[in-house]
Amino acid sequence: MRPIALALGLTLPLIPGAASAQSKFLVNPSFSISTVYDDNLFAARSDPQADHIWRLSPRFSMGRRSRELTVHAEYGLDAEIYRRHPELNSVAASQEAALDIQWRPARSLAAAATASYVRAPTAGTLNTITGLQIGRVDARRLSSTESLVRRFGGRTEAKLEHAFTLEQFEGIPDVTTQSLGLGLERRRKGQGRARVRYRVSQYVGVATTLSQVATLGLSAAFTRFAQLDIDVGPRRTGPAITPEASVALSRRFRKGWTQVGYLHTQTTVVGYPAPVTADGVTATLRRDLGRISVTAAPSFFHVRSQGLVTTLPRVGVDLAWHFTRDLALSVSQQLSLQRGSLIPAEVGTDITHNTLLVGLVARPATR
């Protein structure tokens, strides 16, 4: 938490100085209380243990927005009480903190910096791309990103970006990732956007791995409601050259939207000390029915590293019923089946996991 606290300490005093007649100060508190059923509390491959959990989740965000400077900070935690495993009770079972700064000194120049800290009792919560689960062990991620965007005319812009990530998982060395990227994008009137990107990344865990990737991309709108985004190119990691690809097709409807995507990339898995190759398809469908919205999100990922392979089909269904603008009922169910493992001793065993959450979420109007 020290880097986040330091960033907040250095930045927040600057906010009043950015105030002007056009600036706006925002405060957004929220609070939720929920009950969770988890049929595999420890993400175990054998003898799974179930439990019912009461969870209290306060959140708080604040910031100031003006024409030149926007600063936004937020913090939240989950306090949990377990029915059958009281030794896991905690007033801060998980924590999240984030700071976002955006500065636009001129129409042709923009700079941004973000920092975030996440702590969770299971690694699967932090493995947002693959969702891989590696037991119930305290996991942490600290990340930051800085970028500079320069516009040339009304349609062309160049972006320089640096990113840093530190992942900590009990029992393995810390894994750090640093990357430096450069991109050029051109907007074509009525024909979407074309771009080229290059990024070099260094992974440091039990060993150091250097990776370079160059991609060509295109965003094109078929109609007012349908769009295709695609980025493809080669990636070189050591002597090996592999493909890098990201494809997403989205479609908006009068009462919802849908998106289907494919991803082939190199990433990290919290709880595993080396980068992995992830190959997967995702889909999201949202439907709004008056005060009720329903979202379904199935996915399938194939993850491999050092000759070991694991597959993970998942499906999530979320329902939100808004009683008022400030109060909603949330129902969420997540199911997954993880076959295989990236750890040799666990090959040949599976992890099945099902969670059901029912809760009330209160979000007072923005002040």
C-alpha positions as a Markdown table, in Angstrom:
| # | Residue | x | y | z |
|---|---|---|---|---|
| 1 | Met | 0.0 | 0.0 | 0.0 |
| 2 | Arg | 2.9 | 2.4 | 0.4 |
| 3 | Pro | 3.2 | 3.3 | -3.3 |
| 4 | Ile | -0.5 | 4.1 | -3.4 |
| 5 | Ala | -0.3 | 6.2 | -0.2 |
| 6 | Leu | 2.7 | 8.0 | -1.5 |
| 7 | Ala | 1.0 | 8.8 | -4.8 |
| 8 | Leu | -2.1 | 10.1 | -3.0 |
| 9 | Gly | 0.0 | 12.2 | -0.7 |
| 10 | Leu | 1.8 | 13.8 | -3.6 |
| 11 | Thr | -1.2 | 14.3 | -5.8 |
| 12 | Leu | -4.1 | 15.3 | -3.7 |
| 13 | Pro | -2.6 | 18.6 | -2.5 |
| 14 | Leu | -2.5 | 19.6 | -6.2 |
| 15 | Ile | -6.2 | 19.2 | -6.7 |
| 16 | Pro | -7.3 | 22.5 | -5.2 |
| 17 | Gly | -4.8 | 24.3 | -7.3 |
| 18 | Ala | -6.4 | 22.9 | -10.4 |
| 19 | Ala | -9.8 | 24.3 | -9.4 |
| 20 | Ser | -11.5 | 26.8 | -11.7 |
| 21 | Ala | -14.9 | 28.0 | -12.5 |
| 22 | Gln | -15.3 | 24.9 | -14.6 |
| 23 | Ser | -14.0 | 22.3 | -12.2 |
| 24 | Lys | -16.1 | 19.9 | -10.4 |
| 25 | Phe | -15.5 | 17.9 | -7.2 |
| 26 | Leu | -17.1 | 14.5 | -7.0 |
| 27 | Val | -17.7 | 12.1 | -4.1 |
| 28 | Asn | -19.2 | 8.7 | -4.7 |
| 29 | Pro | -19.7 | 6.4 | -1.7 |
| 30 | Ser | -21.3 | 2.9 | -2.0 |
| 31 | Phe | -22.1 | 0.0 | 0.2 |
| 32 | Ser | -23.2 | -3.6 | -0.3 |
| 33 | Ile | -24.2 | -6.4 | 1.9 |
| 34 | Ser | -24.4 | -9.9 | 0.4 |
| 35 | Thr | -24.5 | -13.6 | 1.2 |
| 36 | Val | -22.3 | -16.0 | -0.8 |
| 37 | Tyr | -22.4 | -19.7 | -1.3 |
| 38 | Asp | -19.1 | -21.2 | -2.3 |
| 39 | Asp | -18.9 | -25.0 | -3.0 |
| 40 | Asn | -15.1 | -25.1 | -3.2 |
| 41 | Leu | -13.8 | -22.6 | -0.8 |
| 42 | Phe | -10.2 | -23.5 | -1.1 |
| 43 | Ala | -10.2 | -24.2 | -4.9 |
| 44 | Ala | -9.2 | -27.8 | -4.0 |
| 45 | Arg | -8.7 | -30.6 | -6.5 |
| 46 | Ser | -10.1 | -33.2 | -4.1 |
| 47 | Asp | -12.4 | -33.1 | -1.0 |
| 48 | Pro | -13.9 | -29.6 | -1.8 |
| 49 | Gln | -15.3 | -27.8 | 1.2 |
| 50 | Ala | -18.4 | -25.6 | 1.0 |
| 51 | Asp | -19.4 | -22.6 | 3.1 |
| 52 | His | -21.9 | -19.7 | 3.4 |
| 53 | Ile | -20.3 | -16.3 | 3.7 |
| 54 | Trp | -21.7 | -12.9 | 4.8 |
| 55 | Arg | -19.9 | -10.1 | 3.1 |
| 56 | Leu | -19.9 | -6.3 | 3.8 |
| 57 | Ser | -18.3 | -4.2 | 1.0 |
| 58 | Pro | -17.9 | -0.4 | 1.6 |
| 59 | Arg | -16.5 | 1.6 | -1.3 |
| 60 | Phe | -15.5 | 5.2 | -1.5 |
| 61 | Ser | -14.2 | 7.4 | -4.4 |
| 62 | Met | -13.5 | 11.0 | -4.8 |
| 63 | Gly | -11.9 | 13.3 | -7.3 |
| 64 | Arg | -11.8 | 16.6 | -9.1 |
| 65 | Arg | -12.5 | 17.2 | -12.7 |
| 66 | Ser | -11.6 | 20.3 | -14.7 |
| 67 | Arg | -10.8 | 21.1 | -18.3 |
| 68 | Glu | -7.1 | 20.4 | -17.9 |
| 69 | Leu | -6.8 | 18.1 | -14.9 |
| 70 | Thr | -8.8 | 15.1 | -13.7 |
| 71 | Val | -7.9 | 13.3 | -10.5 |
| 72 | His | -9.8 | 10.3 | -9.2 |
| 73 | Ala | -9.0 | 8.1 | -6.2 |
| 74 | Glu | -11.0 | 5.2 | -4.8 |
| 75 | Tyr | -10.7 | 2.6 | -2.0 |
| 76 | Gly | -12.8 | -0.4 | -1.1 |
| 77 | Leu | -12.7 | -3.6 | 1.1 |
| 78 | Asp | -14.6 | -6.7 | 1.8 |
| 79 | Ala | -15.3 | -7.8 | 5.3 |
| 80 | Glu | -16.3 | -11.5 | 5.5 |
| 81 | Ile | -17.9 | -13.8 | 8.1 |
| 82 | Tyr | -17.8 | -17.6 | 7.5 |
| 83 | Arg | -20.4 | -19.9 | 8.8 |
| 84 | Arg | -18.3 | -23.1 | 8.9 |
| 85 | His | -14.8 | -21.7 | 8.8 |
| 86 | Pro | -14.6 | -18.9 | 11.4 |
| 87 | Glu | -10.8 | -18.9 | 11.3 |
| 88 | Leu | -11.2 | -17.2 | 7.9 |
| 89 | Asn | -13.3 | -14.3 | 9.3 |
| 90 | Ser | -11.7 | -11.0 | 8.4 |
| 91 | Val | -12.5 | -7.3 | 8.4 |
| 92 | Ala | -10.4 | -6.8 | 5.3 |
| 93 | Ala | -10.5 | -10.1 | 3.4 |
| 94 | Ser | -9.8 | -8.2 | 0.2 |
| 95 | Gln | -8.8 | -4.7 | -0.6 |
| 96 | Glu | -8.7 | -2.4 | -3.6 |
| 97 | Ala | -7.2 | 1.0 | -4.1 |
| 98 | Ala | -6.6 | 3.1 | -7.2 |
| 99 | Leu | -5.5 | 6.5 | -8.3 |
| 100 | Asp | -6.0 | 7.9 | -11.8 |
| 101 | Ile | -4.6 | 11.2 | -13.0 |
| 102 | Gln | -5.2 | 12.7 | -16.5 |
| 103 | Trp | -3.7 | 16.0 | -17.6 |
| 104 | Arg | -4.4 | 17.8 | -20.8 |
| 105 | Pro | -2.2 | 21.0 | -21.0 |
| 106 | Ala | -3.1 | 21.5 | -24.7 |
| 107 | Arg | -5.5 | 20.1 | -27.3 |
| 108 | Ser | -2.7 | 18.2 | -29.0 |
| 109 | Leu | -1.0 | 16.9 | -25.8 |
| 110 | Ala | -2.3 | 14.6 | -23.0 |
| 111 | Ala | -0.6 | 12.7 | -20.2 |
| 112 | Ala | -2.1 | 10.1 | -17.8 |
| 113 | Ala | -0.9 | 8.1 | -14.9 |
| 114 | Thr | -2.6 | 5.3 | -12.9 |
| 115 | Ala | -1.7 | 3.2 | -9.9 |
| 116 | Ser | -3.6 | 0.4 | -8.3 |
| 117 | Tyr | -3.3 | -2.1 | -5.5 |
| 118 | Val | -5.4 | -5.3 | -5.1 |
| 119 | Arg | -5.2 | -7.9 | -2.4 |
| 120 | Ala | -7.4 | -11.0 | -2.5 |
| 121 | Pro | -7.5 | -14.3 | -0.5 |
| 122 | Thr | -7.4 | -16.3 | -3.8 |
| 123 | Ala | -5.2 | -15.9 | -6.9 |
| 124 | Gly | -8.2 | -16.6 | -9.2 |
| 125 | Thr | -9.6 | -13.2 | -8.3 |
| 126 | Leu | -6.5 | -11.4 | -9.8 |
| 127 | Asn | -6.2 | -13.6 | -12.9 |
| 128 | Thr | -8.7 | -11.5 | -14.7 |
| 129 | Ile | -7.7 | -12.7 | -18.2 |
| 130 | Thr | -7.6 | -16.5 | -17.7 |
| 131 | Gly | -9.4 | -17.0 | -14.4 |
| 132 | Leu | -7.0 | -19.7 | -13.4 |
| 133 | Gln | -7.2 | -20.8 | -9.7 |
| 134 | Ile | -4.3 | -21.9 | -7.6 |
| 135 | Gly | -5.6 | -22.7 | -4.1 |
| 136 | Arg | -6.6 | -20.3 | -1.4 |
| 137 | Val | -3.5 | -18.2 | -0.7 |
| 138 | Asp | -3.2 | -14.5 | 0.0 |
| 139 | Ala | -2.3 | -12.8 | -3.3 |
| 140 | Arg | -1.4 | -9.2 | -4.1 |
| 141 | Arg | -0.9 | -7.1 | -7.2 |
| 142 | Leu | 0.6 | -3.6 | -7.4 |
| 143 | Ser | 0.5 | -1.9 | -10.9 |
| 144 | Ser | 1.1 | 1.4 | -12.5 |
| 145 | Thr | 0.9 | 2.9 | -16.0 |
| 146 | Glu | 2.1 | 6.2 | -17.4 |
| 147 | Ser | 1.4 | 7.4 | -20.9 |
| 148 | Leu | 1.9 | 10.4 | -23.1 |
| 149 | Val | -0.2 | 11.1 | -26.2 |
| 150 | Arg | 0.7 | 13.6 | -28.9 |
| 151 | Arg | -1.8 | 14.5 | -31.6 |
| 152 | Phe | -0.8 | 15.6 | -35.1 |
| 153 | Gly | -3.6 | 17.3 | -36.9 |
| 154 | Gly | -7.1 | 16.1 | -36.2 |
| 155 | Arg | -6.7 | 12.4 | -37.1 |
| 156 | Thr | -3.3 | 11.1 | -36.2 |
| 157 | Glu | -1.8 | 10.5 | -32.7 |
| 158 | Ala | 1.2 | 8.9 | -31.2 |
| 159 | Lys | 1.3 | 7.2 | -27.8 |
| 160 | Leu | 4.2 | 6.3 | -25.5 |
| 161 | Glu | 3.4 | 4.1 | -22.6 |
| 162 | His | 5.2 | 2.5 | -19.7 |
| 163 | Ala | 3.7 | -0.1 | -17.4 |
| 164 | Phe | 4.9 | -1.9 | -14.2 |
| 165 | Thr | 3.3 | -4.8 | -12.3 |
| 166 | Leu | 4.4 | -6.5 | -9.1 |
| 167 | Glu | 2.6 | -9.8 | -8.2 |
| 168 | Gln | 3.1 | -11.5 | -4.9 |
| 169 | Phe | 1.9 | -15.0 | -3.9 |
| 170 | Glu | 2.9 | -16.9 | -0.8 |
| 171 | Gly | 5.4 | -19.7 | -1.6 |
| 172 | Ile | 6.8 | -18.5 | -4.9 |
| 173 | Pro | 9.2 | -15.6 | -5.8 |
| 174 | Asp | 7.7 | -12.2 | -6.6 |
| 175 | Val | 7.0 | -11.7 | -10.3 |
| 176 | Thr | 7.6 | -8.3 | -11.8 |
| 177 | Thr | 6.7 | -7.2 | -15.3 |
| 178 | Gln | 7.8 | -4.0 | -17.0 |
| 179 | Ser | 6.9 | -2.9 | -20.5 |
| 180 | Leu | 7.5 | 0.0 | -22.8 |
| 181 | Gly | 5.2 | 0.5 | -25.8 |
| 182 | Leu | 4.9 | 2.9 | -28.7 |
| 183 | Gly | 1.9 | 3.2 | -30.9 |
| 184 | Leu | 0.7 | 5.3 | -33.9 |
| 185 | Glu | -3.0 | 5.6 | -34.8 |
| 186 | Arg | -4.8 | 7.2 | -37.7 |
| 187 | Arg | -8.5 | 8.0 | -37.9 |
| 188 | Arg | -10.0 | 7.7 | -41.3 |
| 189 | Lys | -13.3 | 9.6 | -41.9 |
| 190 | Gly | -16.1 | 7.1 | -42.2 |
| 191 | Gln | -13.7 | 4.2 | -42.2 |
| 192 | Gly | -12.7 | 3.6 | -38.6 |
| 193 | Arg | -9.1 | 3.7 | -37.3 |
| 194 | Ala | -5.9 | 2.0 | -38.3 |
| 195 | Arg | -2.9 | 1.6 | -35.9 |
| 196 | Val | 0.5 | 0.1 | -35.5 |
| 197 | Arg | 2.0 | -0.8 | -32.1 |
| 198 | Tyr | 5.3 | -2.1 | -30.7 |
| 199 | Arg | 5.9 | -3.2 | -27.1 |
| 200 | Val | 8.9 | -4.7 | -25.3 |
| 201 | Ser | 8.3 | -6.5 | -22.0 |
| 202 | Gln | 10.5 | -8.0 | -19.3 |
| 203 | Tyr | 9.3 | -10.7 | -16.9 |
| 204 | Val | 11.3 | -11.3 | -13.8 |
| 205 | Gly | 10.4 | -14.3 | -11.6 |
| 206 | Val | 12.5 | -17.5 | -11.1 |
| 207 | Ala | 14.1 | -16.4 | -14.4 |
| 208 | Thr | 14.2 | -13.3 | -16.6 |
| 209 | Thr | 12.2 | -13.4 | -19.9 |
| 210 | Leu | 12.3 | -10.7 | -22.6 |
| 211 | Ser | 9.5 | -10.4 | -25.1 |
| 212 | Gln | 8.8 | -8.2 | -28.1 |
| 213 | Val | 5.5 | -7.8 | -30.0 |
| 214 | Ala | 4.5 | -5.7 | -33.0 |
| 215 | Thr | 0.9 | -5.6 | -34.2 |
| 216 | Leu | -1.2 | -4.0 | -36.9 |
| 217 | Gly | -4.7 | -3.0 | -35.9 |
| 218 | Leu | -8.0 | -1.9 | -37.3 |
| 219 | Ser | -11.3 | -0.7 | -35.9 |
| 220 | Ala | -14.2 | -0.5 | -38.3 |
| 221 | Ala | -17.9 | 0.2 | -37.9 |
| 222 | Phe | -20.1 | -1.8 | -40.2 |
| 223 | Thr | -23.2 | 0.1 | -39.1 |
| 224 | Arg | -24.0 | 2.6 | -36.4 |
| 225 | Phe | -24.4 | -0.4 | -34.0 |
| 226 | Ala | -21.8 | -3.0 | -35.0 |
| 227 | Gln | -18.0 | -2.7 | -34.8 |
| 228 | Leu | -15.0 | -4.9 | -35.4 |
| 229 | Asp | -11.7 | -4.4 | -33.6 |
| 230 | Ile | -8.6 | -6.5 | -34.6 |
| 231 | Asp | -4.9 | -6.4 | -33.7 |
| 232 | Val | -2.5 | -9.1 | -35.0 |
| 233 | Gly | 1.2 | -9.5 | -35.4 |
| 234 | Pro | 4.3 | -11.6 | -34.3 |
| 235 | Arg | 5.7 | -11.9 | -30.8 |
| 236 | Arg | 9.2 | -12.9 | -30.1 |
| 237 | Thr | 10.1 | -14.5 | -26.7 |
| 238 | Gly | 13.8 | -15.6 | -26.7 |
| 239 | Pro | 14.3 | -17.5 | -30.0 |
| 240 | Ala | 10.6 | -18.5 | -30.3 |
| 241 | Ile | 8.3 | -16.5 | -32.6 |
| 242 | Thr | 4.5 | -16.9 | -31.9 |
| 243 | Pro | 1.4 | -15.1 | -33.0 |
| 244 | Glu | -0.3 | -12.3 | -31.1 |
| 245 | Ala | -3.9 | -11.7 | -31.8 |
| 246 | Ser | -6.9 | -9.9 | -30.4 |
| 247 | Val | -10.3 | -9.8 | -32.2 |
| 248 | Ala | -13.6 | -8.4 | -30.9 |
| 249 | Leu | -16.9 | -8.1 | -32.7 |
| 250 | Ser | -19.5 | -6.0 | -30.8 |
| 251 | Arg | -23.1 | -5.2 | -31.6 |
| 252 | Arg | -25.5 | -2.8 | -29.8 |
| 253 | Phe | -29.2 | -3.3 | -29.6 |
| 254 | Arg | -32.0 | -1.0 | -28.4 |
| 255 | Lys | -32.1 | -2.8 | -25.1 |
| 256 | Gly | -28.7 | -4.3 | -24.7 |
| 257 | Trp | -25.5 | -5.3 | -26.4 |
| 258 | Thr | -23.3 | -8.3 | -27.2 |
| 259 | Gln | -19.6 | -8.9 | -27.9 |
| 260 | Val | -17.7 | -12.0 | -29.1 |
| 261 | Gly | -13.9 | -12.0 | -28.9 |
| 262 | Tyr | -10.8 | -14.1 | -29.4 |
| 263 | Leu | -7.4 | -13.6 | -27.7 |
| 264 | His | -4.0 | -15.2 | -28.2 |
| 265 | Thr | -1.4 | -13.5 | -26.0 |
| 266 | Gln | 1.4 | -13.9 | -23.4 |
| 267 | Thr | 0.5 | -12.9 | -19.8 |
| 268 | Thr | 1.2 | -13.8 | -16.2 |
| 269 | Val | -0.8 | -15.9 | -13.8 |
| 270 | Val | -0.7 | -14.9 | -10.1 |
| 271 | Gly | 0.7 | -18.0 | -8.3 |
| 272 | Tyr | 2.9 | -19.1 | -11.2 |
| 273 | Pro | 6.5 | -17.8 | -11.5 |
| 274 | Ala | 6.8 | -17.6 | -15.3 |
| 275 | Pro | 4.8 | -16.0 | -18.2 |
| 276 | Val | 2.2 | -18.2 | -19.9 |
| 277 | Thr | 0.6 | -18.4 | -23.3 |
| 278 | Ala | -3.2 | -17.9 | -23.1 |
| 279 | Asp | -5.5 | -18.7 | -26.0 |
| 280 | Gly | -9.2 | -18.2 | -25.5 |
| 281 | Val | -12.7 | -17.1 | -26.7 |
| 282 | Thr | -15.1 | -14.9 | -24.8 |
| 283 | Ala | -18.6 | -13.7 | -25.2 |
| 284 | Thr | -20.8 | -11.3 | -23.4 |
| 285 | Leu | -24.5 | -10.7 | -23.8 |
| 286 | Arg | -26.5 | -8.0 | -21.9 |
| 287 | Arg | -30.2 | -7.5 | -22.0 |
| 288 | Asp | -32.1 | -4.6 | -20.3 |
| 289 | Leu | -35.7 | -5.3 | -19.3 |
| 290 | Gly | -36.9 | -2.1 | -17.6 |
| 291 | Arg | -35.4 | -2.0 | -14.2 |
| 292 | Ile | -33.8 | -5.4 | -14.6 |
| 293 | Ser | -30.6 | -6.1 | -16.5 |
| 294 | Val | -29.2 | -9.6 | -17.2 |
| 295 | Thr | -25.7 | -10.3 | -18.3 |
| 296 | Ala | -24.3 | -13.7 | -19.4 |
| 297 | Ala | -20.5 | -14.1 | -20.0 |
| 298 | Pro | -19.2 | -17.6 | -21.1 |
| 299 | Ser | -15.5 | -18.1 | -21.9 |
| 300 | Phe | -13.0 | -20.8 | -22.7 |
| 301 | Phe | -9.3 | -20.5 | -22.2 |
| 302 | His | -6.4 | -22.8 | -23.1 |
| 303 | Val | -3.2 | -21.9 | -21.0 |
| 304 | Arg | 0.2 | -23.5 | -21.4 |
| 305 | Ser | 3.7 | -23.1 | -20.2 |
| 306 | Gln | 6.9 | -25.2 | -20.2 |
| 307 | Gly | 5.0 | -28.1 | -21.8 |
| 308 | Leu | 2.1 | -28.2 | -19.4 |
| 309 | Val | -1.5 | -27.3 | -20.4 |
| 310 | Thr | -4.6 | -26.4 | -18.5 |
| 311 | Thr | -8.1 | -25.6 | -19.9 |
| 312 | Leu | -10.8 | -23.5 | -18.2 |
| 313 | Pro | -14.4 | -23.2 | -19.4 |
| 314 | Arg | -16.3 | -20.7 | -17.4 |
| 315 | Val | -19.8 | -19.1 | -17.4 |
| 316 | Gly | -21.1 | -16.2 | -15.4 |
| 317 | Val | -24.6 | -14.9 | -15.1 |
| 318 | Asp | -25.4 | -11.6 | -13.4 |
| 319 | Leu | -28.8 | -10.0 | -12.7 |
| 320 | Ala | -29.3 | -6.5 | -11.3 |
| 321 | Trp | -32.8 | -5.3 | -10.3 |
| 322 | His | -32.8 | -1.5 | -9.7 |
| 323 | Phe | -35.5 | -0.7 | -7.1 |
| 324 | Thr | -34.5 | 3.0 | -7.2 |
| 325 | Arg | -31.6 | 4.9 | -8.7 |
| 326 | Asp | -29.7 | 4.4 | -5.5 |
| 327 | Leu | -30.6 | 0.8 | -4.5 |
| 328 | Ala | -30.3 | -2.5 | -6.4 |
| 329 | Leu | -30.6 | -6.2 | -5.9 |
| 330 | Ser | -27.6 | -8.1 | -7.3 |
| 331 | Val | -27.6 | -11.9 | -8.1 |
| 332 | Ser | -24.5 | -13.5 | -9.6 |
| 333 | Gln | -23.5 | -17.1 | -10.3 |
| 334 | Gln | -20.1 | -18.2 | -11.5 |
| 335 | Leu | -19.3 | -21.8 | -12.6 |
| 336 | Ser | -15.9 | -23.1 | -13.8 |
| 337 | Leu | -14.2 | -26.4 | -14.5 |
| 338 | Gln | -10.4 | -26.2 | -14.6 |
| 339 | Arg | -8.8 | -29.3 | -16.2 |
| 340 | Gly | -5.0 | -30.0 | -15.9 |
| 341 | Ser | -2.5 | -27.8 | -14.2 |
| 342 | Leu | 0.7 | -25.8 | -14.8 |
| 343 | Ile | 2.2 | -27.5 | -11.7 |
| 344 | Pro | 3.6 | -31.0 | -12.5 |
| 345 | Ala | 2.4 | -32.5 | -9.2 |
| 346 | Glu | -1.2 | -31.6 | -9.9 |
| 347 | Val | -1.5 | -32.8 | -13.5 |
| 348 | Gly | -4.4 | -35.2 | -14.1 |
| 349 | Thr | -6.7 | -33.6 | -11.5 |
| 350 | Asp | -9.5 | -31.0 | -12.0 |
| 351 | Ile | -11.0 | -28.1 | -10.0 |
| 352 | Thr | -14.7 | -27.5 | -10.2 |
| 353 | His | -16.0 | -24.3 | -8.6 |
| 354 | Asn | -19.5 | -22.8 | -8.2 |
| 355 | Thr | -20.4 | -19.6 | -6.4 |
| 356 | Leu | -23.7 | -17.9 | -5.9 |
| 357 | Leu | -24.0 | -14.3 | -4.6 |
| 358 | Val | -27.2 | -12.5 | -3.6 |
| 359 | Gly | -26.8 | -8.9 | -2.3 |
| 360 | Leu | -28.1 | -5.4 | -1.9 |
| 361 | Val | -26.1 | -2.5 | -3.4 |
| 362 | Ala | -26.6 | 1.1 | -2.3 |
| 363 | Arg | -25.1 | 3.9 | -4.4 |
| 364 | Pro | -26.1 | 7.4 | -3.2 |
| 365 | Ala | -26.3 | 10.0 | -5.9 |
| 366 | Thr | -23.1 | 11.7 | -6.9 |
| 367 | Arg | -22.3 | 14.8 | -4.8 |
